[in-house]
């Protein structure tokens, strides 16, 4: 997984410049799906971004500070965009940077001295336009020294000299680097080519490793018996079969889903779709480790998430769970939304059964969407009518229920119901006063019509939340659950709104901490208090 600082930086760059590339999921992993224009280096624990090519990408505005945290970057190409303002000093502090291309933009002012010095010392290949050329120290005549930050000396012959000298200096720097690389590496390549060559060697090596792993992702039924101790521990049940806890040979915990034959149309389709799902990777999707097709025995093997589901934490498993605070609930909602957005945008997959019990939590409370693509594996098509195995009462899109078809907006509706669960802590369907079932959307709508948000918010939060953040999420949930699907937002829009809501709540928590209250950042601090303490909010 990409290291946190680099991940935050590239996500910020994506948002700040509205990058129009298919940048979804983890920027560096798996290596076959590294983001377009990026290259990475890999260690045992993480990966770091070393190569960013955003040339001719329609970027506008200044060079944002987000680039400053890409400390492993060696090559940065921002050429031929519409970037403005001054070239920032922090670029000189990127210690690994070898090539910086800023040509074809509209910068003002001189190139920072620190960048010029690095270029003069042969430590950096620097490419800039003549109007911002790094030529401080060049005499413009009459003992005047111009930094050439768009300053003309008024004489044509001087302007020509000022334009040519930087090019000559750049040529000398490139040639020097070429000699250095040749001596050190024995290769006849430029600095840019060298970075790319190293990247490609790493990708080739990683691709071979991934390919080997994929080849060994098919298990026999006997292997499943061994890894689950003959299916001793049941950890879940669903429409597609029973889920068992197990261990791989190396001790890795897994969840083994034995598929119900009732729901299958054929083993040939199962095998094709299961293989395709092994290539779907995102940090907020449960990874498919492998599959089994052994006679009539069919199974899927997933990574194991030890903290159970969001459903368990919202309503309490065996009555002992603690209440998650509002900030953590927003983190979980945002991460789940990112996973779902990736399915829709990056994979063109409709989940078809989004619910709180299909949002699983790692030991660090990181949210991951599970059971995606199962309807297709078990015999659905792009607009399946297998409603009996696609969707759960309370989460199902009423429009899709009438048309017997499912699409991305059906998932958006279901996710809106999950948001209402996160807000209220309640089940989607509760029995009303007249013993009729009342849906959560109707319950919340009724309370909102009175202008009373406190009536719907989970009492276990005890009023500890940003009111603006809460209102924003409530509004988003109601938009997601609008009956007409055309009026619902996309999951990409949901991600943006949840990011903003989380920022509001994080600001409130930080402000509270600044005013002298101790903020515990341990896992226990994610929980408000024991569920047996539930009571009315003290306001």
Steps between C-alpha positions, in 0.01 A plus 500: 500500500619853423643675808257735671683828426535427129141377480363814666717719276394342171134495606526872580664567161221307330235710677677837470557475125191291417728255321313346208665159514367166620666550839312256724605273783857471625743701280771231497328168559464255344788580266298409190258779589734782606333834431557646156803730506642364827781260590587364843769322698405208720612379842373216715252720687404773256558677171604859421437719197815586302373613160216744427422601140213751478612658175215638285243410765306829503629604842420854615594711801824504694732214594342382823685402817373141463801424280731578792413174679600280206847460647591196288419667169779498242318624189232771491356617168245784517569630149245642257222582742363838609675530835550852634659686790858466618702181490506394867818467704398163648579324171868543585442310825394183321828321565442213256388717208717451190286642219257796518318610184295822531498616137186618323333672798438860607717548806604843623815608678843337496587138561594456869874527562507163675372327185751687285786395729394135486487519120839676484649229723378227268256364758186583305387511138288817503282595204327838499391756242734786404282754677565323831849374415744437788749765392562715805848636478487566124591855415251696291739782432576832672598301810135402555430142608161356410351187654313449173169440676317639199720816506616636167810721472361688205759398237433217259856363500498483879165318501640243259803444721279463806288244313790296366719475812246302709461253215879461483519456875225241486682311228817495712304373802334223296835396351660496848223279634536271201870454576427439869232241425725326248784477752282382788259276316686406184191603306465745215179662622387844613383568856137467394563172321693369799209566735264332257732202454521442876124530525445249220738248654303523825167469319621197301619331819176581682288386205677164501431467873132592458464264206638210705258578783202512265592161356480352849168655595296190415455264795370144528214406730745298712709815547187683617432226754854528629502881522165509686566196724213324322279810506505523880427872548211677330548879484213595272201395293346661195299448185802355323609252766670448836831671592766320703816620674827348382877528466729477199822297527695813597263576786304773322138513618234468230124483464376207292159542338354164392258579220143377500423288194145636496621839379743381232437486126815316411855433602644632173368851564602475866862427406519783243351760733697385805825537304400852394430601861854403606617801296272748681710680761432804717592574861128531583394173338538160666767316299412171332785265588384211284221266399414131486338305219530134593226292341174650623674671791534875445646756741659844525787576740528857633731690732373488858392822676520446878271776627189375326253723319372854536163344581653328805640827632191711436255270673722286718598137455391294799426829677862579587616735223584862572370803315722641225552876523388729217846558352566127470155442351580760235837337427325166450231656279761679288715190454200286408390767251847502344488123453156518342603790276794291378268211415276732298765713331807279479343157454148565368365265768165550673516357851127421520495430875646801685419484872669561834574129547697505171729777629774323693760651733871425538684509833564871430129565432570539129180432303487254211206408279435125478295272272538724193447324166338193655173537310698492176706203617182315579325562174380859467547742212543876468133562580417193704144410595612249764356716775469209743880481528583861414423734782378489859163628626535851635794580273343428162434786261117535463540609137705190421252280686231615258709472183685183615830651384803620693761764415751734670222723635351193672826474696479873579154450653625211711799704614264783597321254730838407651568871565168526683600197709829672585312815604222333700655169608170337406399212275359596157161349583330532839152409614274801535227569755239322292729195463570597139861522385636854466804565279788713629459753216142571607593519868778749433291705256226537760744631762668735254163650405487626860849647465624276780832333421567403862204266485665282236868506609628194687472584873824312566689787334393715799501815290871466419498602133517801272143610427601620152667168427194307619257708297714457191499121530127490573436708187729272299325186626159640404626588152637148458164350596289719271246274330588619148847360423581782257497744794752302705869599507774275364732326744776738388284791621429313825875465562550876458216586741618253763853640477363845578288368787798319647712815476236689704495236772879469507528877545259481795700219663829686451354818642383307802849356543665842467285632783663261743308177479718189463429316177564124516597374156501131594248259349286522813455873441306416185224376726288735705407274790351160574160428348352434846547875561253591227257768607352832395741770390588745775459844347 
